[in-house]
């Protein structure tokens, strides 16, 4: 009976360690997602600026006759 409790205690310790590991990994992933979102917004702004510049250049080009 005592060995069953020890085995159960060992399993509980493993589960606790796994929970801590998964929480740490989850935190890392949340930080990576936040950084990716910032980068995405920056890239969208850059694309918008580039599009506006190109449209402005196209507007100044003479039309073919």
Backbone bond lengths (Angstrom), bond angles and torsions (degrees), N, CA, C in turn:
res aa  C-N    CA-C-N  psi(-1)  N-CA   C-N-CA  omega(-1)  CA-C   N-CA-C  phi
1 X - - - 1.440 - - 1.524 110.76 -
2 X 1.327 116.20 -40.73 1.460 120.72 -179.39 1.534 110.78 -63.71
3 X 1.321 116.56 -38.14 1.469 119.67 179.80 1.526 110.93 -68.22
4 X 1.337 117.09 -30.34 1.458 119.67 176.64 1.529 110.78 -66.59
5 X 1.321 115.83 -39.52 1.463 119.88 177.58 1.525 110.92 -66.53
6 X 1.315 115.63 -39.67 1.464 119.58 178.17 1.533 110.76 -64.79
7 X 1.321 116.93 -40.22 1.465 120.71 177.85 1.521 110.21 -65.56
8 X 1.326 116.37 -41.41 1.460 120.52 177.92 1.527 110.53 -64.77
9 X 1.309 116.74 -41.64 1.461 120.97 178.45 1.537 110.47 -62.54
10 X 1.320 116.57 -40.11 1.466 120.51 178.60 1.527 110.39 -64.48
11 X 1.328 116.73 -41.37 1.477 120.97 178.22 1.526 110.59 -64.48
12 X 1.319 116.52 -41.94 1.464 120.51 178.57 1.526 109.87 -62.44
13 X 1.319 116.75 -42.35 1.463 120.70 177.40 1.527 111.02 -61.21
14 X 1.328 116.91 -39.04 1.467 120.93 177.77 1.528 110.70 -64.64
15 X 1.312 116.09 -42.61 1.470 120.23 -179.95 1.527 109.93 -64.74
16 X 1.307 116.96 -43.07 1.467 120.98 178.71 1.523 110.11 -61.41
17 X 1.321 117.36 -44.04 1.463 120.61 178.80 1.530 110.29 -63.08
18 X 1.313 117.09 -40.36 1.464 121.14 178.62 1.529 110.94 -64.45
19 X 1.317 116.77 -41.58 1.470 120.58 178.27 1.530 109.86 -61.19
20 X 1.318 117.23 -44.15 1.471 120.21 178.55 1.523 110.96 -62.48
21 X 1.319 116.42 -42.49 1.462 120.75 179.27 1.528 110.95 -62.83
22 X 1.323 116.35 -45.42 1.463 120.44 -178.94 1.522 111.61 -66.68
23 X 1.318 117.63 -35.41 1.467 120.33 176.59 1.524 110.75 -64.92
24 X 1.328 116.12 -41.30 1.465 120.07 178.53 1.533 110.41 -65.04
25 X 1.331 116.55 -44.22 1.464 120.10 178.15 1.528 110.83 -63.12
26 X 1.313 116.46 -39.56 1.464 120.98 178.82 1.527 110.28 -61.94
27 X 1.304 117.22 -41.12 1.470 121.16 178.56 1.524 110.66 -63.18
28 X 1.318 116.55 -43.15 1.463 120.70 177.47 1.522 110.15 -60.92
29 X 1.313 116.86 -45.09 1.467 120.89 -179.77 1.527 111.50 -64.67
30 X 1.325 117.49 -38.69 1.469 120.16 176.73 1.528 110.16 -61.55
31 X 1.319 116.70 -43.03 1.464 120.39 179.01 1.524 111.20 -64.82
32 X 1.330 116.69 -40.13 1.463 120.19 177.94 1.528 110.95 -64.79
33 X 1.322 116.77 -39.69 1.458 120.25 178.29 1.524 111.12 -64.95
34 X 1.309 117.19 -40.84 1.462 120.57 179.20 1.524 109.96 -64.16
35 X 1.316 117.35 -42.69 1.468 120.79 178.62 1.526 110.46 -65.27
36 X 1.312 117.43 -39.75 1.468 121.04 178.76 1.523 110.68 -64.96
37 X 1.307 117.30 -37.13 1.471 121.16 178.58 1.529 110.46 -66.20
38 X 1.316 116.86 -42.06 1.470 120.33 176.96 1.522 109.86 -61.76
39 X 1.316 116.62 -43.95 1.465 121.09 179.33 1.530 110.71 -63.96
40 X 1.329 116.56 -41.10 1.463 121.01 178.80 1.522 111.00 -60.60
41 X 1.323 116.21 -45.46 1.464 119.93 178.97 1.525 111.20 -63.80
42 X 1.313 116.42 -39.57 1.468 120.36 177.75 1.526 110.30 -63.11
43 X 1.321 117.30 -44.54 1.463 120.91 179.87 1.524 111.54 -64.85
44 X 1.327 117.14 -38.87 1.472 119.85 177.03 1.525 110.84 -61.80
45 X 1.328 116.81 -41.52 1.456 120.36 178.73 1.524 110.60 -65.43
46 X 1.330 116.81 -40.04 1.459 120.98 178.61 1.523 110.79 -64.20
47 X 1.311 117.12 -42.43 1.466 121.63 178.76 1.525 110.15 -64.30
48 X 1.321 116.62 -41.92 1.466 120.46 178.88 1.524 110.59 -61.26
49 X 1.320 116.82 -44.73 1.464 121.12 178.86 1.520 110.45 -62.54
50 X 1.310 116.64 -44.24 1.470 120.45 179.54 1.524 110.55 -63.20
51 X 1.323 116.89 -42.96 1.472 120.88 179.08 1.528 110.37 -60.38
52 X 1.329 116.17 -44.74 1.466 120.22 179.88 1.532 111.33 -62.97
53 X 1.311 116.36 -40.37 1.473 119.66 178.28 1.518 111.19 -65.05
54 X 1.320 116.63 -43.17 1.468 120.60 179.60 1.524 110.19 -64.09
55 X 1.327 116.41 -44.41 1.459 119.55 178.35 1.526 111.01 -60.75
56 X 1.328 116.39 -39.18 1.461 120.28 177.13 1.514 111.68 -64.00
57 X 1.323 117.36 -41.16 1.456 120.98 178.30 1.524 111.30 -66.49
58 X 1.324 116.81 -40.61 1.455 121.24 179.22 1.540 109.26 -63.04
59 X 1.317 116.44 -40.17 1.456 120.17 -179.65 1.542 111.95 -64.31
60 X 1.317 117.55 -27.91 1.471 119.90 -178.59 1.526 112.43 -88.27
61 X 1.317 117.77 -8.69 1.455 120.48 179.89 1.531 110.03 -74.65
62 X 1.319 116.17 141.19 1.464 117.29 177.75 1.529 109.87 -70.08
63 X 1.310 114.92 146.91 1.457 119.88 179.35 1.515 110.21 -81.06
64 X 1.316 115.85 146.93 1.471 120.57 176.69 1.519 109.05 -69.40
65 X 1.297 115.30 142.66 1.472 119.46 178.27 1.490 110.39 -104.54
